[in-house]
Amino acid sequence: MGSRSRARQVAAALGFVGLLLAALGAVMIVMVPSIIKQQVLKNVRIDPSSLSFNMWKEIPVPFYLSVYFFDVINPNEILQGQKPQVRERGPYVYREFRHKSNITFNDNDTVSFLEYRSYQFQPHKSRGLESDYIVIPNILVLSASVMMEDRPMSLKLIMTFAFSALGERAFVNRTVGEIMWGYEDPLIHLINKYFPNMFPFKGKFGLFAELNNSDSGLFTVFTGVKDFSRIHLVDKWNGLSKVNFWHSDQCNMINGTSGQMWAPFMTPESSLEFYSPEACRSMKLIYKEQGVFEGIPTFRFVAPNTLFANGSVYPPNEGFCPCMESGIQNVSTCRFNAPLFLSHPHFYNADPVLAEAVSGLHPNTEEHSLFLDIHPVTGIPMNCSVKLQLSLYIKSVKGIGQTGKIEPVVLPLLWFAESGAMEGETLQTFYTQLVLMPKVLHYAQYVLLALGCVLLFIPIVYQIRSQVGGGQSMALAERPLACLLGERRGSDWIL
């Protein structure tokens, strides 16, 4: 009787433990998703107490700017009306450093900040040095010529004389460092003397001169602390709710985020929208596919075919016109009226006539498409590469001798890739806290439920077995263990 009693107690205890485990597992199945969601919401908002705040303030991801130049091979022949020939040079790689300052939390659930950027050349990652010489169009001369095309002939002749007196030509041979960060040009000094507010640069002219050791404007974005539905969305840029560069309200809208973090809990129906001060417009990327980056699940977002489409191909882009061939965007209205165009590198995804007009261009998806890999649960980028090309529209302008017989063409100047990937301690912390731990909790809840169910079956099975049979089986079940082996009366064993 003692053994039977102990067995019954053990079975009952295991059943009770199983009930607790099963209940705990069931509660976790109901509660864990909500707990994880609350933790994500707490840690992705812009608040000093959140896990991602320091990451947002001082971006730990190493960013690199890789610049490729289009070296003009036949400048003299272009002046005679021949087809341009270019050779791609590079990459010339720069480490990009970003940090936010003037961080001010406002009463309306927003935060304002300036983000400063600086660049350092990386010779070991580059294919060439900043001292390399590149032949490129003289942007000042050829831009001014196109801008003066409809002005009186007398004014154009004066401009020709001024160009000649200053030694200006249609093409220049400058070093990479000069093209990037600026070089002395007598024309700049002349313009600044008589038109002091025409250009933002003083003394030197360089394509990236205004970006180095400078900020990208005053952003005011929603923190998500009080109203999570607007987390990271831009409220204002430089105090503006919309810009005035373009010709429609839709194109002038400041939509999306500042381009660093997005709202969490993404789905394949989500899109990535952000405002780019350099492009003077908002851009929207679309979902392409799921992936994995260093063990972390990601959604890949890419540019739609309509990003730089002209108004006839994609009517919502009509506000960015006047347009030329589809696939390039005229940015002259936000670049001092210079005939500059933005596109994908090598005119990828653009009208084929653009690449065919210049020898040496070879657009392809693998090298020239942009992408962002986002962790869908948190909205934080894991890996990205944004690639854009800057081109100049050049042509012969009657009355300006420096333009010769140049046939109208959109001539690429350079393209660049801004790339970054999470790595090192930051990646490990992110993986542990936002991927590994939720995954452990996810599996633990089902393990607890299954184990609890198994333990619950033990007292049930014991009870069933104790009641099966009857008669001799019942008698055997009630005997002490020793009697199950036999009971001796006299000289015989009775079973």
Salt bridges, closest charged atoms under 4 A:
ASP71 OD2 - ARG87 NH2 3.05
ASP71 OD2 - ARG89 NH1 2.88
GLU88 OE1 - HIS346 NE2 2.55
GLU96 OE2 - ARG98 NE 2.84
GLU115 OE2 - LYS100 NZ 2.98
GLU149 OE2 - LYS395 NZ 2.84
GLU178 OE2 - ARG174 NH1 3.95
GLU184 OE1 - HIS189 NE2 2.87
ASP249 OD1 - LYS242 NZ 3.38
GLU278 OE2 - ARG117 NH1 2.86
GLU367 OE1 - HIS368 NE2 3.89
ASP373 OD1 - ARG300 NE 2.74
GLU418 OE2 - ARG98 NH2 3.05
GLU487 OE2 - ARG489 NE 3.53
